[in-house]
Amino acid sequence: MVVTMLFAIVIGVIFAMLVNVQKSESFTQRRGDTLDELRVTMDRMTKDLRQATRVVGTPTASHIEFMTYENGTSADVTYNATGTTLTRQVGATTATTMQSDLTTTSIFTYVPSPSTPQVVEIALVVTPSNLPATTVTLDGEIHLRNLGS
């Protein structure tokens, strides 16, 4: 009887440890997947902005439009953050979703100012739908090195 009770307690402790390890692994995997998605978005934005030849209008914290190159030809590209979604639009085509689950639409900062940007700082912060109690952040700083080209 005593041996059976001890065995049950040991099995219970081992089971609890396995459940915690599984939860931790699942959390880490989902967080890593979200970070991978953010990197894809940041890579696309970085490529577009580094090739930008002209900023169109005055950009805001949630919107930037610029002339860049898409498949070797000049194109008007717009990034727009509304609600919890960041979209990318090329010319008059339909906007495509680049990132969802944003916690804020204020993702762009301009140095020295929005009217004369030389550097675009991007802060992507998301709350993954499968991890509602956490946020994942990826920051980037892109120098607009082809303006006026």
C-alpha positions, 0 to 999 in steps of 0.5 A, a space after each residue: 500500500 505505501 509503495 503504491 502511494 509513493 509510486 503514484 506520487 512519483 508518477 504524478 510529479 513526473 507527469 506534471 514535469 512533462 506537461 510543463 516541458 511540453 507547454 514551454 516547448 510549445 510556447 517557444 516554438 510559437 514565439 519562434 514562428 512569430 519572429 520568423 514571420 516578422 523577419 520576412 516582413 522586415 526583410 521585404 520592407 528593408 529591401 523596398 526602402 533601401 532601393 527607394 528613390 523618392 518618398 511620396 508625400 509626407 509619411 506618418 507613423 502608420 503610412 509611407 509611400 515611396 518610389 522604389 524598384 519592383 522586379 527591376 522597374 520603377 514602382 510606387 509602393 505603399 505600406 499602411 498599418 491600420 487596425 492590427 494589420 500591415 499591408 503593402 501595395 504596389 501601384 494600383 494593385 490590391 494591397 496584400 497583408 504583410 503582418 497581422 496581429 499588430 499591437 500598434 499602428 505607430 510603426 514608423 519613425 523618421 530621422 531627421 523628420 517626416 518631411 525630410 526622412 533619411 532614415 526610417 526606423 521600424 518597430 513591429 510589435 505583435 501579439 500572436 493570436 496563439 500567445 495572447 499574453 505575450 508580445 514579440 518585437 522586431 526593430 529595424 533602421 533603414 537608411 534611404 541611400 538612393 534618394 534622388 537617384 
